[in-house]
């Protein structure tokens, strides 16, 4: 039954092509033949692209399956709470802030500016004046 429908369908298409082809001009026939040949020529390229993308997907799946890393349990660090007693290192006082900064006068030299031998540079800063 299915084979008979296929034969009847192909006979109908051939008859339709003859009727339409006999009524078309030569230019229109050339255009239709060119379009049909272009579509037929693109089929192998399309099939090649589909095959290559399918193969690439298979290779990526195989690589993912082989690269599976074993699952490691999460590392949980429990930080102990503060104790009520003082620790040994807490008993030492912090040094006063004045000992942390250098004392004295800083001298700055501006590149390209001349400096006299006996005179100090006008760019002298005293740290005690800056803090106040």
C-alpha positions in Angstrom: 0.0 0.0 0.0 2.8 2.5 1.0 4.7 1.6 -2.1 1.7 2.3 -4.3 1.2 5.8 -2.7 4.9 6.6 -3.4 4.6 5.6 -7.0 1.4 7.6 -7.5 2.9 10.6 -5.7 6.0 10.5 -8.0 3.8 10.2 -11.1 1.7 13.2 -10.0 4.8 15.3 -9.3 6.3 14.5 -12.7 3.0 15.3 -14.5 2.7 18.6 -12.5 6.3 19.5 -13.5 5.6 18.8 -17.2 2.4 21.0 -17.1 4.1 23.8 -15.2 7.3 23.5 -17.2 5.6 23.7 -20.6 3.8 27.0 -19.6 7.0 28.7 -18.1 9.4 30.8 -20.1 13.0 29.6 -20.7 14.3 32.1 -18.2 11.9 31.0 -15.5 12.8 27.3 -16.2 16.5 28.1 -15.9 15.9 29.9 -12.6 14.0 26.9 -11.2 16.6 24.4 -12.4 19.4 26.6 -10.8 17.5 26.8 -7.5 16.9 23.0 -7.4 20.6 22.3 -8.3 21.7 24.7 -5.6 19.6 23.1 -2.9 20.8 19.6 -4.0 24.4 20.8 -3.9 24.0 22.1 -0.3 22.7 18.8 1.1 26.1 17.0 1.4 27.7 20.1 3.1 24.8 20.3 5.5 25.0 16.6 6.3 28.8 17.0 6.9 28.2 19.8 9.3 25.6 17.9 11.2 27.9 14.8 11.4 30.8 16.9 12.6 28.8 18.6 15.4 27.3 15.3 16.5 30.8 13.8 16.7 32.1 16.8 18.6 29.3 16.4 21.1 30.1 12.7 21.6 33.8 13.5 22.1 33.0 16.2 24.7 30.7 13.9 26.6 33.4 11.2 26.6 36.0 13.7 27.9 33.6 14.9 30.6 33.0 11.4 31.7 36.7 10.6 31.9 37.6 13.8 33.6 35.2 13.4 36.5 37.1 14.2 39.7 36.2 12.3 42.8 34.0 14.1 45.2 35.7 15.4 48.3 33.8 16.2 51.4 33.6 19.9 52.3 36.2 21.1 54.9 34.5 22.7 57.9 36.7 24.8 60.2 35.2 25.4 63.6 36.5 28.5 65.2 36.5 28.3 69.0 34.7 31.1 70.8 36.5 33.6 73.0 37.4 32.4 76.4 36.6 34.5 79.5 40.2 34.4 80.8 43.1 36.5 79.4 45.6 34.8 77.2 49.3 35.1 77.7 49.9 37.4 74.7 47.0 39.7 75.9 48.9 40.7 79.0 51.5 42.7 77.0 50.5 46.3 76.5 50.5 47.7 73.0 53.3 50.1 72.3 52.3 53.8 72.4 51.5 55.2 69.0 54.3 57.7 69.1 56.9 54.9 69.1 55.4 53.5 65.9 56.2 56.7 63.9 59.7 57.8 63.1 60.7 60.9 65.0 62.8 63.8 63.7 62.7 66.1 60.7 62.2 64.8 57.2 64.0 66.4 54.3 62.5 66.5 50.9 64.4 67.4 47.7 62.6 68.6 44.7 64.3 67.3 41.5 65.5 70.1 39.3 65.5 72.8 42.0 68.9 74.2 43.2 69.9 73.8 46.8 72.4 76.2 48.5 75.2 74.6 50.5 74.7 76.3 53.8 70.9 76.9 53.8 68.4 74.2 54.5 65.8 73.3 52.0 62.4 75.1 52.3 60.8 71.7 52.3 61.5 70.7 55.9 58.7 69.1 57.9 58.6 68.3 61.5 56.4 65.4 62.4 55.3 66.9 65.7 54.0 70.0 63.9 52.0 67.8 61.4 50.3 65.7 64.1 49.0 68.7 66.1 
